[in-house]
Amino acid sequence: MSKRNSGGYRNFIFLFVALVIFFLGFTFAKTRVYLASLALTPSSAGDVIVVSEVQDNGLTKVELRIRTGTNKKDVAVRLSVSSADSSNIKLVNKDGGATSNITPNEELVSTGYWQFPTNRTETKEGEIVVDFAAVNVTKDGYSSKTYENIASFYLTGVKSKDNLQFKFDENLSQMFSKRRPVTDIWE
């Protein structure tokens, strides 16, 4: 083999190895960023809580509050409400009249950035089941580090707010991020 041919062969091998290392490094870096995007930290995890308070008019106001952490796309909940001391709780509006749905936060509605495709309730066997979904339609989504009211409803027939029991259906309650890939961020 001549010196001229062996130098070209070595250059080809060197270039081939360099390209393979570059490709593997790029793939590793991309995979690492992807896996990091899936990791939920306390500041990026979402949460939904229920807060209740007895009003002066005898009704109990219940608020669904969300903390998104990261930019949120949408939230859907199925919440069961019951009372340990009464099977006569009823869903009512803020004036005490009968209603069959809950009230989205007026501040969110007025922005035009939110839609509420699911908003219904069902009363069965001494409990009220609330199905509610809220979708933020902006490109960047909604972000909050503190708990913000997303919807509220009122109950009558509650003897003590301490006896109210709230339970989210883990299979039907989810909060999704706007980031790619779309991730359930409810902790």
C-alpha positions in Angstrom: 0.0 0.0 0.0 1.4 3.4 -0.9 1.8 6.2 1.6 -0.7 8.3 -0.3 -3.5 5.7 0.0 -2.9 4.9 3.7 -3.2 8.6 4.6 -6.6 8.8 2.8 -7.7 5.7 4.6 -6.7 7.1 8.0 -8.4 10.4 7.2 -11.6 8.5 6.3 -11.5 6.4 9.5 -10.8 9.5 11.6 -13.7 11.4 9.9 -16.0 8.4 10.3 -15.2 8.0 14.1 -15.6 11.8 14.6 -19.1 11.7 13.0 -20.1 8.7 15.0 -19.0 10.4 18.3 -20.8 13.6 17.3 -24.0 11.7 16.5 -23.9 9.8 19.8 -23.2 12.9 21.7 -26.0 14.8 20.1 -28.4 11.9 20.7 -27.4 11.6 24.3 -27.8 15.3 24.9 -31.3 15.3 23.2 -32.4 12.3 25.3 -31.1 14.0 28.5 -33.1 17.1 27.8 -36.2 15.1 27.0 -35.9 13.1 30.2 -35.3 16.3 32.2 -38.5 17.8 30.7 -40.5 14.8 32.0 -39.2 15.3 35.6 -41.6 17.1 37.8 -40.2 19.3 40.5 -42.4 20.9 43.2 -42.3 24.2 41.2 -43.5 22.5 38.0 -46.0 20.0 39.5 -49.7 21.0 39.4 -52.2 20.6 42.2 -55.9 21.1 42.8 -57.3 21.8 46.2 -60.8 22.3 47.6 -61.5 25.2 50.0 -64.8 25.5 51.8 -66.3 28.2 54.0 -69.7 28.8 55.6 -71.3 32.0 54.3 -73.5 34.4 56.4 -76.6 33.2 54.5 -76.1 29.6 55.7 -74.7 28.3 52.4 -71.3 26.7 52.2 -69.1 28.1 49.4 -66.7 25.6 47.9 -63.9 26.7 45.6 -61.7 24.6 43.3 -58.2 26.1 43.3 -55.3 25.3 41.1 -51.6 25.8 41.2 -50.0 25.0 37.9 -46.3 25.6 38.5 -45.4 25.2 34.8 -47.5 26.4 31.9 -50.8 24.5 32.0 -52.9 23.6 29.0 -56.0 22.1 30.7 -57.4 20.6 33.9 -60.2 18.1 34.3 -61.7 16.9 37.6 -64.2 14.5 38.9 -64.9 15.5 42.5 -67.2 13.6 44.8 -68.7 15.7 47.6 -70.4 14.2 50.6 -71.1 15.0 54.3 -70.5 12.7 57.2 -73.4 14.2 59.1 -76.0 14.7 56.4 -77.2 13.0 53.2 -79.3 16.0 52.4 -76.6 18.3 50.9 -77.7 19.9 47.7 -75.9 22.0 45.1 -77.3 25.5 44.8 -76.3 28.8 43.2 -75.1 31.7 45.3 -78.6 32.8 45.9 -79.7 29.4 47.2 -81.6 28.4 44.0 -81.2 24.9 42.5 -78.5 24.5 39.8 -76.9 21.7 37.9 -73.5 23.1 37.3 -70.7 25.0 39.0 -69.6 28.6 38.3 -66.2 29.2 36.5 -64.2 32.1 38.0 -65.5 35.2 36.3 -62.0 36.7 36.0 -60.9 33.8 33.9 -64.0 33.8 31.8 -63.7 37.6 31.1 -60.2 37.1 29.7 -61.5 35.0 26.8 -58.5 32.7 27.2 -60.5 29.9 28.9 -63.1 27.5 27.7 -65.1 25.2 30.0 -66.2 22.2 27.8 -67.4 20.1 30.8 -69.5 21.4 33.6 -72.1 19.1 35.1 -73.1 17.6 38.4 -75.0 14.5 39.4 -76.5 13.7 42.8 -76.6 10.1 43.8 -76.6 8.1 47.0 -76.0 11.1 49.4 -73.2 12.6 47.4 -72.7 15.1 44.6 -70.4 14.3 41.8 -68.9 17.2 39.9 -67.4 16.9 36.5 -65.5 20.0 35.4 -62.9 20.8 32.8 -61.1 24.1 32.0 -58.9 24.6 28.9 -56.6 27.5 28.5 -56.5 28.3 24.8 -53.5 30.6 24.6 -50.3 29.5 23.0 -48.2 29.8 26.2 -50.8 28.5 28.7 -51.5 29.6 32.2 -49.0 29.5 35.1 -49.4 30.1 38.8 -47.1 29.4 41.7 -50.0 30.0 44.2 -53.4 28.5 44.4 -55.9 30.4 42.3 -59.7 29.9 42.2 -60.8 28.3 38.9 -64.5 27.6 39.8 -66.9 27.6 42.8 -70.2 26.2 43.9 -72.5 26.4 46.9 -74.0 23.7 49.1 -77.0 23.7 51.3 -77.8 21.2 54.0 -74.3 21.2 55.5 -74.3 21.0 59.3 -70.6 21.6 59.6 -68.0 22.3 57.0 -65.6 20.1 58.9 -67.8 17.1 58.0 -67.6 17.7 54.3 -65.7 15.1 52.4 -64.1 15.8 49.0 -62.5 13.1 46.9 -61.0 13.4 43.5 -61.3 10.5 41.1 -57.7 9.7 40.3 -58.5 8.2 36.9 -60.6 11.1 35.7 -58.8 14.0 37.3 -55.8 15.3 35.4 -53.9 18.5 34.6 -51.8 18.7 31.4 -48.8 20.9 30.6 -48.3 22.9 27.4 -44.7 21.7 27.0 -43.8 18.9 24.7 -44.4 16.1 25.2 -47.7 16.9 26.9 -47.4 15.7 30.5 -49.9 15.1 33.3 -48.5 17.5 35.9 -51.0 16.9 38.7 -48.9 15.7 41.7 
